[in-house]
């Protein structure tokens, strides 16, 4: 993380949070449509110092309910939407509680028939905060409600039915009441 603000600069590298989902429930109402729901928690694991501008973790728990839809239009095209509702706990070091959020991740992807394990796509997210931030138990003036939109490319490669890697870059635009930036992601999935 690299923060530049009011002529000052602060940099940190480190862990953010651990994402834990005890159970996902899935349903396939049609051969080309998959639905998913699950309850998750983001548990902060990085170092946090309330005096620093740059912190790799938010230093509070977030509980999330997820509902996801993937539609395989045909063997080449896929559309995925992953709406979530998140409820944030208080940061005990600052006595600040960020408001609760609605978020939807999206993915529009194409698989080449000559290379069916490779997928290229456009990914991103839209985030809208629906409750006010609180400081010491009182609403923050103006609510300080976050709103963001991000878009970027993704490259995904499938090694097997349950194993794959993804690289994505997302550029944030139209940001209100939050930091604006770019995110480079490396994700992988493997069966345990």
C-alpha positions as CSV (number, residue, x, y, z in Angstrom):
1,X,0.0,0.0,0.0
2,X,1.3,3.4,-1.0
3,X,-0.6,6.4,0.5
4,X,0.0,10.0,-0.7
5,X,-2.0,12.6,1.2
6,X,-1.5,16.3,2.1
7,X,2.1,16.2,1.0
8,X,2.9,13.2,3.1
9,X,3.7,9.6,2.0
10,X,3.3,6.3,3.9
11,X,4.1,2.8,2.5
12,X,3.4,-0.7,3.8
13,X,3.4,-4.2,2.6
14,X,1.6,-7.0,4.4
15,X,-1.4,-9.2,4.9
16,X,-4.9,-7.8,4.9
17,X,-7.5,-10.4,6.1
18,X,-8.4,-14.0,6.2
19,X,-11.6,-14.9,4.3
20,X,-13.4,-17.8,5.9
21,X,-16.6,-19.5,4.6
22,X,-17.7,-22.5,6.6
23,X,-20.3,-23.6,4.0
24,X,-21.4,-22.8,0.5
25,X,-24.8,-24.1,-0.7
26,X,-25.1,-24.6,-4.5
27,X,-28.0,-25.3,-6.8
28,X,-28.2,-25.9,-10.6
29,X,-31.7,-25.0,-11.8
30,X,-30.7,-25.5,-15.4
31,X,-27.7,-27.2,-17.0
32,X,-26.1,-23.9,-17.9
33,X,-27.0,-21.9,-14.7
34,X,-25.3,-22.2,-11.3
35,X,-26.5,-20.5,-8.0
36,X,-24.5,-20.2,-4.8
37,X,-25.0,-18.8,-1.4
38,X,-22.8,-18.7,1.7
39,X,-22.0,-16.9,4.9
40,X,-18.5,-15.6,5.3
41,X,-16.2,-13.5,7.6
42,X,-13.2,-11.3,6.8
43,X,-10.9,-11.6,9.8
44,X,-8.1,-9.0,10.0
45,X,-4.6,-10.5,10.2
46,X,-2.3,-7.6,9.1
47,X,-0.5,-5.1,11.3
48,X,-2.5,-2.0,12.2
49,X,-1.3,1.3,13.7
50,X,-4.0,4.1,14.1
51,X,-1.3,6.8,13.6
52,X,-0.2,5.5,10.2
53,X,-1.8,6.6,6.9
54,X,-1.1,3.3,5.3
55,X,-2.4,0.1,6.9
56,X,-2.7,-3.1,5.0
57,X,-5.7,-4.3,7.2
58,X,-8.9,-2.5,8.2
59,X,-8.6,-3.9,11.7
60,X,-12.2,-5.0,12.1
61,X,-14.3,-8.1,11.4
62,X,-16.8,-8.1,8.5
63,X,-19.6,-10.6,8.1
64,X,-20.9,-11.2,4.6
65,X,-23.9,-12.9,3.0
66,X,-23.2,-13.9,-0.6
67,X,-25.6,-14.8,-3.4
68,X,-23.9,-15.8,-6.8
69,X,-25.1,-16.6,-10.3
70,X,-23.1,-18.0,-13.1
71,X,-24.7,-18.4,-16.6
72,X,-22.9,-20.3,-19.3
73,X,-24.5,-18.7,-22.4
74,X,-22.8,-21.3,-24.5
75,X,-19.4,-23.2,-24.2
76,X,-17.5,-20.0,-24.9
77,X,-19.3,-17.2,-23.1
78,X,-19.9,-16.8,-19.3
79,X,-21.6,-14.2,-17.2
80,X,-21.2,-14.2,-13.5
81,X,-22.7,-11.9,-10.9
82,X,-21.8,-12.1,-7.2
83,X,-23.9,-9.8,-5.0
84,X,-23.0,-9.6,-1.3
85,X,-24.3,-7.7,1.8
86,X,-21.6,-7.0,4.4
87,X,-22.0,-6.0,8.0
88,X,-18.9,-4.3,9.6
89,X,-17.9,-4.5,13.2
90,X,-16.2,-1.7,15.1
91,X,-12.4,-1.0,14.9
92,X,-11.5,-1.2,18.6
93,X,-8.3,0.9,18.2
94,X,-10.2,3.9,16.8
95,X,-13.8,3.3,18.0
96,X,-14.9,3.8,14.4
97,X,-17.5,1.6,12.6
98,X,-17.7,1.7,8.9
99,X,-21.3,1.5,7.5
100,X,-22.7,-1.7,6.0
101,X,-22.3,-2.4,2.3
102,X,-24.0,-3.8,-0.8
103,X,-21.4,-5.0,-3.4
104,X,-21.7,-6.9,-6.7
105,X,-18.7,-8.4,-8.4
106,X,-19.1,-9.1,-12.1
107,X,-17.3,-11.2,-14.7
108,X,-17.9,-11.3,-18.5
109,X,-15.6,-14.0,-20.0
110,X,-14.8,-15.8,-23.1
111,X,-13.2,-19.3,-23.6
112,X,-11.4,-20.1,-26.8
113,X,-12.7,-23.4,-28.4
114,X,-9.1,-24.2,-29.4
115,X,-7.9,-23.7,-25.7
116,X,-11.0,-24.4,-23.5
117,X,-8.9,-24.2,-20.2
118,X,-8.0,-20.6,-20.9
119,X,-10.5,-17.8,-20.2
120,X,-10.2,-14.0,-20.9
121,X,-12.6,-11.6,-19.4
122,X,-13.7,-8.2,-18.1
123,X,-14.2,-8.1,-14.3
124,X,-14.9,-5.6,-11.7
125,X,-17.3,-4.5,-8.9
126,X,-19.8,-1.9,-7.8
127,X,-20.0,-1.0,-4.1
128,X,-22.6,1.1,-2.3
129,X,-22.7,1.7,1.4
130,X,-26.3,1.8,2.8
131,X,-25.8,2.8,6.4
132,X,-23.8,5.7,7.9
133,X,-20.4,5.4,9.5
134,X,-20.2,5.8,13.3
135,X,-17.6,7.3,15.6
136,X,-17.9,6.5,19.3
137,X,-21.5,5.2,18.8
138,X,-22.7,8.3,16.9
139,X,-23.4,8.7,13.2
140,X,-20.6,10.6,11.3
141,X,-21.8,13.9,9.9
142,X,-22.9,13.4,6.3
143,X,-22.8,9.6,6.7
144,X,-19.4,9.2,4.9
145,X,-21.1,6.6,2.7
146,X,-18.7,4.8,0.3
147,X,-19.4,4.3,-3.4
148,X,-17.0,2.7,-5.9
149,X,-17.0,1.2,-9.4
150,X,-14.0,-0.9,-10.8
151,X,-13.3,-2.5,-14.1
152,X,-10.4,-4.4,-15.6
153,X,-9.1,-7.5,-17.5
154,X,-8.8,-11.1,-16.1
155,X,-6.9,-14.1,-17.3
156,X,-8.0,-17.5,-15.9
157,X,-6.5,-20.9,-16.5
158,X,-8.1,-24.1,-15.4
159,X,-5.8,-27.1,-14.5
160,X,-8.6,-29.4,-13.6
161,X,-12.3,-29.5,-12.5
162,X,-11.4,-27.9,-9.1
163,X,-8.0,-26.3,-9.7
164,X,-7.2,-23.0,-11.4
165,X,-5.4,-19.7,-11.2
166,X,-6.5,-16.2,-12.1
167,X,-4.7,-12.9,-12.7
168,X,-6.8,-9.7,-12.7
169,X,-6.2,-6.0,-12.7
170,X,-9.0,-3.7,-11.6
171,X,-9.1,0.1,-11.9
172,X,-11.4,2.0,-9.6
173,X,-13.4,4.9,-11.0
174,X,-16.3,7.0,-9.7
175,X,-15.1,6.7,-6.1
176,X,-16.9,8.7,-3.3
177,X,-15.8,8.8,0.3
178,X,-13.0,6.3,0.0
179,X,-9.5,5.7,-1.4
180,X,-9.2,5.3,-5.2
181,X,-6.7,3.1,-6.8
182,X,-5.8,0.0,-8.8
183,X,-5.7,-3.6,-7.6
184,X,-3.7,-6.4,-9.0
185,X,-5.0,-9.8,-7.9
186,X,-3.5,-13.3,-8.0
187,X,-6.0,-16.0,-7.0
188,X,-5.9,-19.8,-7.0
189,X,-8.2,-22.6,-6.1
190,X,-7.4,-26.2,-5.2
191,X,-9.3,-29.0,-3.5
192,X,-8.3,-30.0,0.0
